[in-house]
Amino acid sequence: MMNISTFVKRLIYRNPQISLAILNKVRQLGFDIVEGVNPELALLSNSGIDVILDIGANQGQYARRLRTLGYKGRIVSFEPTAEVFSQLQARSSADPLWTVVQLGLGNYDGTATIHVSESSVFSSLLPQAPLLNQTYPESTYVKTEDIQIHQLDTIFEQYCKPDDRAFLKIDVQGFEPQVLEGAINSLDQVLGVQLELSFVQHYEGEPLMREMQDWLQNQGFTLVLLKPLEHNLHDNQLLQADGLFFRLNSGK
């Protein structure tokens, strides 16, 4: 007789839409499904990372996942939209090493207007490309909101000491180049960067994976991990992945 574990595994294997739905739900909650040692945590540990700047934090899914994986260092999360930031504040309140800041990051200091989507994880400073709403109907923009925006270079020393070993996680829906442009001086103290990389355009003006890889390589970072790969199974397209880049000769 087939046990329930085997049945579920076979069901998921033979029905990839079911596995995709399960993975998407798990990731919306800020977690992931992996086997064995988590490579992301191993990379952070091996590089001696002691402060993570979580840019585009949303409700804190990334930070909560790091804590679940076992990361015990400081986290500074940046989220610009008011309603989502209040949720982020609530989630971080019991963690003394988790600082939250209501702020957007970009390539200038001032204000900006962000498009707020039905599902807040799709909110962006950029207009949407047609593919995004076709693939994710919940990405529809429902309003705009004026936000504060700064260059990371302007505020970096408020959150990082000279001897800190910093890591940037950037998930800003196509606005990654502007964030990096505003962090060009701070990158000297950054040992690793995690970006959401797109293989097809989801937002107007969004650069694709190869362009971002080339830019970071020119700054001394090497792509060491892609995870998780996100597919459109209807159209056989590879859509997005989180890319982890590290300075390979950073020492400890």
Rosetta silent file (secondary structure, phi, psi, omega in degrees, C-alpha in Angstrom):
SEQUENCE: MMNISTFVKRLIYRNPQISLAILNKVRQLGFDIVEGVNPELALLSNSGIDVILDIGANQGQYARRLRTLGYKGRIVSFEPTAEVFSQLQARSSADPLWTVVQLGLGNYDGTATIHVSESSVFSSLLPQAPLLNQTYPESTYVKTEDIQIHQLDTIFEQYCKPDDRAFLKIDVQGFEPQVLEGAINSLDQVLGVQLELSFVQHYEGEPLMREMQDWLQNQGFTLVLLKPLEHNLHDNQLLQADGLFFRLNSGK
SCORE:     score description
SCORE:     0.000 S_00000001
   1 L     0.000  134.794 -179.844    0.000    0.000    0.000 S_00000001
   2 L   -74.516  128.106  177.022    1.324    3.457   -0.946 S_00000001
   3 L   -77.937  167.936 -173.638    1.856    5.707    2.092 S_00000001
   4 H   -67.183  -33.682  179.185    0.639    9.295    2.083 S_00000001
   5 H   -62.285  -46.726  178.949    4.153   10.765    1.758 S_00000001
   6 H   -63.451  -41.085  179.416    4.826    8.794   -1.428 S_00000001
   7 H   -59.941  -45.863 -179.238    1.390    9.667   -2.774 S_00000001
   8 H   -64.327  -43.371  179.717    1.941   13.399   -2.249 S_00000001
   9 H   -60.237  -43.202 -179.294    5.405   13.293   -3.834 S_00000001
  10 H   -69.260  -37.326  178.513    4.066   11.506   -6.912 S_00000001
  11 H   -60.989  -45.598 -179.671    1.103   13.847   -7.141 S_00000001
  12 H   -67.194  -42.092 -178.098    3.368   16.895   -7.123 S_00000001
  13 H   -62.825  -40.247 -176.185    5.849   15.359   -9.564 S_00000001
  14 H   -84.468  -11.016 -178.112    3.140   14.476  -12.084 S_00000001
  15 L  -131.264   81.281 -174.933    1.273   17.776  -11.680 S_00000001
  16 H   -60.752  -25.886  177.555    3.777   20.653  -11.820 S_00000001
  17 H   -64.608  -34.244  177.263    1.022   23.257  -11.510 S_00000001
  18 H   -66.928  -45.315  179.782    0.253   21.866   -8.054 S_00000001
  19 H   -63.280  -38.799  178.775    3.907   22.066   -7.011 S_00000001
  20 H   -64.116  -41.214  179.511    4.148   25.618   -8.350 S_00000001
  21 H   -64.031  -41.023  178.885    1.049   26.655   -6.397 S_00000001
  22 H   -64.859  -46.719  179.891    2.451   25.123   -3.201 S_00000001
  23 H   -61.189  -43.714 -179.681    5.854   26.770   -3.673 S_00000001
  24 H   -62.074  -40.075  179.605    4.298   30.161   -4.405 S_00000001
  25 H   -66.420  -43.311  178.871    2.149   29.954   -1.266 S_00000001
  26 H   -61.268  -42.490 -177.461    5.112   28.942    0.891 S_00000001
  27 H   -71.690  -30.879  174.984    7.239   31.802   -0.516 S_00000001
  28 H   -61.788  -28.803  179.197    4.450   34.342    0.043 S_00000001
  29 L   -84.980   -0.600  176.332    4.735   33.440    3.722 S_00000001
  30 L    91.625   15.648 -178.839    8.465   34.187    3.627 S_00000001
  31 L  -121.845 -179.937  177.687    9.751   30.609    3.547 S_00000001
  32 L  -148.085  167.785  177.145   11.127   28.185    0.979 S_00000001
  33 L  -113.529  115.511 -177.887   11.394   24.445    0.415 S_00000001
  34 L  -134.911  165.010  175.698   14.983   23.198    0.249 S_00000001
  35 L  -114.557  137.737  174.547   16.898   19.983    0.828 S_00000001
  36 L    69.758 -152.281 -178.963   19.915   19.675    3.124 S_00000001
  37 L   -64.869  133.873  179.086   22.167   22.599    4.037 S_00000001
  38 L   -76.581  118.692 -175.602   20.743   25.923    2.892 S_00000001
  39 H   -66.740  -31.249  179.214   23.265   27.393    0.425 S_00000001
  40 H   -62.925  -48.510  179.620   22.135   30.975    1.049 S_00000001
  41 H   -64.908  -38.110  178.826   22.846   30.753    4.771 S_00000001
  42 H   -62.365  -40.164  178.894   26.151   28.981    4.102 S_00000001
  43 H   -65.533  -42.722  177.873   27.280   31.816    1.805 S_00000001
  44 H   -62.135  -43.620 -178.527   26.371   34.454    4.387 S_00000001
  45 H   -67.243  -44.806 -177.689   28.192   32.533    7.110 S_00000001
  46 H   -64.946  -27.297  178.594   31.299   31.805    5.038 S_00000001
  47 L   -91.097    0.034  178.333   31.632   35.504    4.172 S_00000001
  48 L    66.468   30.970 -178.641   31.230   36.550    7.804 S_00000001
  49 L   -64.057  128.026  178.933   28.210   38.747    7.050 S_00000001
  50 L  -122.475   -2.143  172.279   27.107   40.564   10.218 S_00000001
  51 E  -148.024  132.060  179.938   24.619   43.125    8.858 S_00000001
  52 E  -117.247  125.055  174.937   22.051   42.707    6.096 S_00000001
  53 E   -95.969  110.692 -173.450   20.376   45.679    4.440 S_00000001
  54 E   -97.183   94.096 -172.145   16.975   44.417    3.312 S_00000001
  55 E   -98.009  117.610 -171.101   15.906   46.879    0.595 S_00000001
  56 L    86.294   57.968 -169.022   12.305   46.440   -0.473 S_00000001
  57 L   -78.716  -21.262 -172.986   11.320   44.543    2.649 S_00000001
  58 L    53.892 -128.602 -177.244    7.543   44.429    2.136 S_00000001
  59 L   -90.013    8.242  178.378    6.124   42.786    5.293 S_00000001
  60 L    94.735   19.878 -177.723    9.467   41.326    6.352 S_00000001
  61 H   -59.168  -42.161 -177.410    9.232   37.951    4.641 S_00000001
  62 H   -65.761  -46.328 -179.140   12.949   37.867    3.835 S_00000001
  63 H   -63.780  -41.221  179.289   14.079   38.791    7.340 S_00000001
  64 H   -64.054  -38.928  178.213   11.752   36.274    8.958 S_00000001
  65 H   -64.406  -41.081  177.883   13.040   33.581    6.645 S_00000001
  66 H   -59.176  -43.103  179.227   16.637   34.436    7.586 S_00000001
  67 H   -63.596  -40.380  178.665   15.803   34.055   11.259 S_00000001
  68 H   -63.314  -36.502  179.266   14.143   30.716   10.583 S_00000001
  69 H   -72.588  -21.978  177.687   17.268   29.554    8.731 S_00000001
  70 L   117.412    4.982  176.828   19.432   30.560   11.698 S_00000001
  71 L   -70.002  129.669 -174.176   20.961   33.932   10.803 S_00000001
  72 L  -116.304    3.364 -177.986   21.539   35.802   14.085 S_00000001
  73 L   -83.021 -172.221 -178.530   23.138   39.069   12.936 S_00000001
  74 E   -75.577  146.974  174.169   21.675   42.525   12.418 S_00000001
  75 E  -130.991  133.265  173.433   19.023   43.220    9.781 S_00000001
  76 E  -120.917  114.147 -175.800   17.964   46.677    8.588 S_00000001
  77 E  -105.357  132.199  179.202   14.775   46.566    6.517 S_00000001
  78 E  -113.294  126.089  177.667   13.637   49.411    4.257 S_00000001
  79 L  -144.265  124.844 -172.001   10.008   49.659    3.108 S_00000001
  80 L   -88.566  -27.778 -171.468    8.481   52.896    1.769 S_00000001
  81 L   -83.503  141.146 -167.643    4.696   52.356    1.668 S_00000001
  82 H   -64.577  -50.361 -175.164    2.743   53.275    4.788 S_00000001
  83 H   -64.615  -44.647 -179.678    0.326   50.368    5.179 S_00000001
  84 H   -68.043  -36.851  179.064    2.905   47.689    4.493 S_00000001
  85 H   -62.203  -36.692  178.701    5.453   49.410    6.729 S_00000001
  86 H   -63.242  -35.708  176.021    3.038   49.243    9.664 S_00000001
  87 H   -69.147  -38.789  176.902    2.850   45.472    9.173 S_00000001
  88 H   -62.131  -43.423  177.976    6.640   45.322    8.967 S_00000001
  89 H   -57.477  -45.281 -178.416    6.920   47.250   12.235 S_00000001
  90 H   -62.841  -40.175 -177.239    4.623   44.810   13.986 S_00000001
  91 H   -72.317  -27.618 -176.363    6.562   41.792   12.774 S_00000001
  92 H   -92.322   -8.467 -166.804    9.947   43.198   13.774 S_00000001
  93 L   -62.042  -28.018 -177.068    8.969   44.565   17.182 S_00000001
  94 L   -92.858    3.059 -176.274   10.138   41.554   19.216 S_00000001
  95 L  -113.093  104.789 -175.360   13.543   41.301   17.512 S_00000001
  96 L   -67.765  -16.383  179.743   16.118   43.744   18.972 S_00000001
  97 L  -100.193   12.542 -179.985   18.553   43.124   16.092 S_00000001
  98 E  -118.933  108.020  178.795   15.989   43.917   13.407 S_00000001
  99 E  -100.124  137.937  177.982   15.664   47.632   12.561 S_00000001
 100 E  -121.424  142.646 -174.623   12.947   48.853   10.190 S_00000001
 101 E  -134.295  127.361  177.410   12.974   52.141    8.264 S_00000001
 102 L   -84.228   94.109 -173.769   10.115   53.683    6.267 S_00000001
 103 L  -165.188  141.905  168.851   12.095   54.726    3.212 S_00000001
 104 E   -96.739  154.874  178.669   12.600   53.915   -0.440 S_00000001
 105 E  -118.951  143.117 -178.454   16.080   53.727   -1.934 S_00000001
 106 E  -162.238 -148.781 -175.994   17.183   54.980   -5.332 S_00000001
 107 L  -110.106   20.159  174.551   19.668   57.238   -7.116 S_00000001
 108 L  -157.469  167.926  176.620   18.650   60.588   -5.593 S_00000001
 109 L  -107.514  124.478 -179.631   17.414   62.114   -2.333 S_00000001
 110 E   163.970 -136.636  179.666   13.856   63.448   -2.369 S_00000001
 111 E  -125.315  162.604  178.471   10.359   62.134   -3.007 S_00000001
 112 E  -151.677  164.342  176.114    8.834   59.733   -5.520 S_00000001
 113 E  -112.691  120.443 -179.108    5.443   58.329   -6.459 S_00000001
 114 E  -102.677  142.841  173.910    5.082   54.575   -6.166 S_00000001
 115 E   -85.923  122.454 -178.336    2.406   52.469   -7.858 S_00000001
 116 E   -98.940  126.664 -176.022    0.718   50.309   -5.214 S_00000001
 117 E   -95.603  164.715  177.908   -0.567   46.961   -6.442 S_00000001
 118 L   -56.335  -45.835  169.949   -3.446   44.816   -5.256 S_00000001
 119 L  -100.711  118.497 -166.175   -0.847   42.407   -3.883 S_00000001
 120 H   -63.657  -17.809 -179.133    1.781   44.637   -2.330 S_00000001
 121 H   -67.717  -13.977 -179.804    4.748   42.502   -3.412 S_00000001
 122 H  -100.349    0.033 -179.809    4.291   43.865   -6.961 S_00000001
 123 L   -61.023  141.271 -173.862    4.268   47.576   -6.024 S_00000001
 124 E  -153.876  155.744  171.833    6.867   49.505   -8.013 S_00000001
 125 L   -80.003   -6.853 -178.571    8.195   52.917   -8.953 S_00000001
 126 L  -108.153  151.827  170.715    8.044   51.757  -12.586 S_00000001
 127 L   -65.454  153.859  179.756    5.067   51.203  -14.921 S_00000001
 128 E   -80.755  145.726  166.117    4.220   47.567  -15.550 S_00000001
 129 L   -83.296  155.049 -174.837    5.071   45.708  -18.738 S_00000001
 130 H   -56.158  -34.669 -175.768    2.114   43.725  -20.199 S_00000001
 131 H   -59.730  -34.728 -173.033    3.525   40.332  -19.181 S_00000001
 132 H   -60.518  -51.705 -177.342    3.304   41.043  -15.457 S_00000001
 133 H   -70.912  -28.624  176.175   -0.460   41.415  -15.237 S_00000001
 134 H   -66.495  -37.473 -177.837   -1.006   38.561  -17.666 S_00000001
 135 H   -83.993  -37.621 -176.821    1.029   36.261  -15.445 S_00000001
 136 L  -129.353   89.094 -179.169   -0.038   37.672  -12.066 S_00000001
 137 H   -56.956  -27.131 -179.240   -3.520   39.269  -12.141 S_00000001
 138 H   -74.021   -1.429  178.432   -3.070   40.313   -8.503 S_00000001
 139 H   -83.151   -2.706 -176.814   -0.297   42.675   -9.617 S_00000001
 140 L   -53.597  131.506  176.245   -2.837   45.245  -10.873 S_00000001
 141 E   -72.254  133.907 -177.462   -2.036   48.761   -9.674 S_00000001
 142 E  -116.780  -17.127  178.915   -4.843   50.147   -7.516 S_00000001
 143 E  -166.865  174.033  171.707   -3.447   53.499   -6.312 S_00000001
 144 E  -120.323  160.075 -179.628   -0.340   55.654   -6.038 S_00000001
 145 E  -145.959  134.921  175.840    1.460   56.879   -2.939 S_00000001
 146 E   -81.204  132.875 -176.273    4.075   59.585   -2.416 S_00000001
 147 E  -131.322  161.800  171.075    7.145   58.261   -0.608 S_00000001
 148 E   -86.321  141.375 -179.691   10.510   59.430    0.686 S_00000001
 149 E  -137.870  140.401  178.480   13.519   58.171   -1.245 S_00000001
 150 E  -138.209  158.092  167.168   17.264   58.364   -0.548 S_00000001
 151 E   -74.508  143.522  174.764   20.511   57.090   -1.959 S_00000001
 152 H   -61.229  -34.880  178.724   22.047   54.353    0.146 S_00000001
 153 H   -58.290  -30.244 -178.380   25.276   56.361    0.058 S_00000001
 154 H   -70.217  -33.766 -170.707   23.482   59.159    1.942 S_00000001
 155 H  -116.590   -1.439 -171.932   22.416   56.978    4.867 S_00000001
 156 H   -54.688  -43.955 -176.010   24.841   54.035    4.852 S_00000001
 157 H   -70.303  -14.486  175.215   26.891   55.231    7.826 S_00000001
 158 H   -70.476  -25.390 -172.398   23.727   55.513    9.956 S_00000001
 159 H  -120.128  -12.831 -178.326   23.327   51.740    9.844 S_00000001
 160 L  -129.719  129.543  175.622   26.787   50.309    9.106 S_00000001
 161 L   -83.978  162.050 -176.616   30.025   50.784   11.029 S_00000001
 162 L   -57.905  -30.136 -177.462   33.384   50.885    9.195 S_00000001
 163 L   -97.561    6.469  177.391   34.272   47.326   10.222 S_00000001
 164 L   -68.497  149.336  174.480   30.863   45.807    9.409 S_00000001
 165 L  -108.692  101.036 -166.788   30.649   43.091    6.773 S_00000001
 166 E   -97.786  151.066  176.399   27.540   44.111    4.881 S_00000001
 167 E  -132.485  135.096  177.855   25.201   42.279    2.522 S_00000001
 168 E  -105.299  127.419  167.018   22.542   43.920    0.336 S_00000001
 169 E  -110.466  122.043 -175.040   19.277   42.219   -0.488 S_00000001
 170 E  -124.194  116.800  178.317   17.436   44.264   -3.132 S_00000001
 171 L  -136.288   85.423 -169.586   13.894   43.393   -4.229 S_00000001
 172 L  -127.962   26.900  169.575   12.415   46.566   -5.709 S_00000001
 173 L    52.425   62.004  174.744   10.479   45.412   -8.766 S_00000001
 174 L    90.124   -8.096 -176.130   12.667   46.598  -11.615 S_00000001
 175 L   -95.300   10.863 -176.180   14.242   49.557   -9.777 S_00000001
 176 H   -56.605  -42.115 -179.812   17.421   47.659   -8.874 S_00000001
 177 H   -60.013  -38.117  179.835   19.771   49.670  -11.165 S_00000001
 178 H   -68.238  -38.104  177.001   18.742   52.944   -9.526 S_00000001
 179 H   -63.153  -45.203 -179.565   19.292   51.494   -6.050 S_00000001
 180 H   -67.423  -37.034  176.939   22.754   50.282   -7.012 S_00000001
 181 H   -61.199  -38.040  178.565   23.615   53.586   -8.675 S_00000001
 182 L   -79.193   -1.439 -179.754   22.776   55.340   -5.413 S_00000001
 183 L  -116.934   15.072 -169.482   24.967   52.860   -3.518 S_00000001
 184 L   -59.458  -36.156  178.609   28.073   53.087   -5.692 S_00000001
 185 L   -79.225  -35.034  179.968   30.326   54.359   -2.876 S_00000001
 186 H   -67.897  -24.696 -176.090   28.842   52.068   -0.224 S_00000001
 187 H   -60.257  -21.441  178.261   29.559   48.998   -2.351 S_00000001
 188 H   -60.239  -27.350 -178.719   33.202   49.130   -1.264 S_00000001
 189 H  -100.989    2.745 -177.403   32.068   47.814    2.134 S_00000001
 190 E   -97.454  128.996 -178.336   29.551   45.334    0.714 S_00000001
 191 E   -98.212  -18.429 -179.075   30.643   41.703    0.383 S_00000001
 192 E  -154.703  153.642 -179.434   27.506   40.302   -1.208 S_00000001
 193 E  -137.766  134.915  171.436   24.374   41.329   -3.073 S_00000001
 194 E  -115.803  127.071 -179.169   21.104   39.496   -3.661 S_00000001
 195 E  -126.577  150.315  166.360   18.905   40.716   -6.519 S_00000001
 196 E   -82.926  115.181 -176.697   15.663   39.629   -8.103 S_00000001
 197 E  -103.268  134.369 -179.897   16.786   38.932  -11.679 S_00000001
 198 E  -107.546  137.299  174.741   14.346   38.879  -14.593 S_00000001
 199 L   -95.423  -19.424  171.563   14.753   36.831  -17.763 S_00000001
 200 L  -133.196  154.491 -172.304   11.773   38.602  -19.363 S_00000001
 201 L   -78.261  127.073  176.510   10.657   42.159  -18.696 S_00000001
 202 L  -104.381  -24.678 -179.654    8.000   42.644  -15.996 S_00000001
 203 E  -131.228  146.401 -178.969    8.335   46.435  -15.622 S_00000001
 204 L   -63.899  130.055 -178.859    9.010   49.098  -18.231 S_00000001
 205 L    83.295   -1.217 -179.724   12.701   49.948  -18.340 S_00000001
 206 L   -70.924  127.110  176.305   13.654   46.952  -16.196 S_00000001
 207 L   -75.023  152.932  179.668   17.053   45.491  -17.195 S_00000001
 208 L   -91.984  175.398 -169.141   17.295   41.765  -17.749 S_00000001
 209 H   -53.224  -47.947 -174.444   19.480   39.245  -15.992 S_00000001
 210 H   -63.233  -39.924  179.340   22.587   39.465  -18.184 S_00000001
 211 H   -62.403  -42.312  179.899   22.807   43.257  -17.932 S_00000001
 212 H   -68.578  -38.847  177.897   22.614   43.134  -14.133 S_00000001
 213 H   -62.298  -43.669  179.835   25.171   40.327  -13.955 S_00000001
 214 H   -63.200  -41.351 -178.950   27.598   42.289  -16.130 S_00000001
 215 H   -62.155  -47.606 -178.407   27.159   45.447  -14.028 S_00000001
 216 H   -68.251  -34.807  177.183   27.847   43.649  -10.769 S_00000001
 217 H   -63.216  -36.722  177.321   30.778   41.763  -12.246 S_00000001
 218 H   -66.659  -21.320  177.406   32.313   45.102  -13.189 S_00000001
 219 L   -92.647    2.546  176.397   31.997   46.079   -9.512 S_00000001
 220 L    99.150   11.779 -178.485   33.859   42.948   -8.397 S_00000001
 221 L  -106.165  140.297  179.834   30.928   40.609   -7.633 S_00000001
 222 E  -113.518  134.816  176.074   30.582   37.070   -9.008 S_00000001
 223 E   -69.985  121.739 -177.175   27.276   35.246   -9.447 S_00000001
 224 E  -119.264  -13.737 -177.691   27.441   32.181   -7.202 S_00000001
 225 E  -157.320  136.307  169.169   23.806   31.088   -6.802 S_00000001
 226 E  -117.334  126.107  179.370   20.460   31.327   -8.593 S_00000001
 227 E  -164.255  153.989  -32.781   17.406   30.410   -6.526 S_00000001
 228 E   -79.259  148.897  176.919   14.543   29.706   -6.813 S_00000001
 229 E   -73.696  132.562 -178.025   13.918   29.620  -10.563 S_00000001
 230 E  -113.277  127.666 -174.163   10.402   30.777  -11.403 S_00000001
 231 E  -117.345  154.094  164.163    8.735   29.470  -14.555 S_00000001
 232 E  -102.224  100.824 -172.984    5.630   30.158  -16.621 S_00000001
 233 L   -71.835  -21.088  177.798    4.659   26.572  -17.334 S_00000001
 234 L   -70.036  -40.981 -175.685    1.953   27.569  -19.820 S_00000001
 235 L  -105.488    5.822 -179.651    4.409   29.354  -22.125 S_00000001
 236 L    55.061   43.840 -179.722    7.558   27.389  -21.211 S_00000001
 237 E  -111.178  141.830  167.825    9.274   30.583  -20.077 S_00000001
 238 E   -89.347  121.055 -170.788   11.873   31.128  -17.401 S_00000001
 239 E   -96.924  -60.338 -171.925   10.694   34.283  -15.625 S_00000001
 240 E  -149.110  162.579  170.029   12.795   35.230  -12.607 S_00000001
 241 E  -157.851  153.988  170.473   15.291   34.055  -10.042 S_00000001
 242 E   -84.582  125.469  177.361   17.073   35.532   -7.053 S_00000001
 243 E  -104.286  131.276  176.027   20.757   35.896   -7.855 S_00000001
 244 E  -106.392  124.951 -177.817   23.383   35.919   -5.100 S_00000001
 245 E  -118.795  136.266  178.939   26.642   37.697   -5.916 S_00000001
 246 E  -134.942  154.217  167.505   29.726   37.719   -3.699 S_00000001
 247 L   -79.398  117.118 -170.528   33.246   39.104   -3.687 S_00000001
 248 L   -77.157  -18.805 -178.282   35.195   35.867   -3.891 S_00000001
 249 L  -116.163   40.254 -174.805   38.439   37.167   -2.358 S_00000001
 250 L   -79.966  -22.629 -176.904   36.959   39.111    0.551 S_00000001
 251 L    69.712 -174.320  178.766   38.657   37.124    3.332 S_00000001
 252 L  -127.954    0.000    0.000   37.352   37.063    6.916 S_00000001
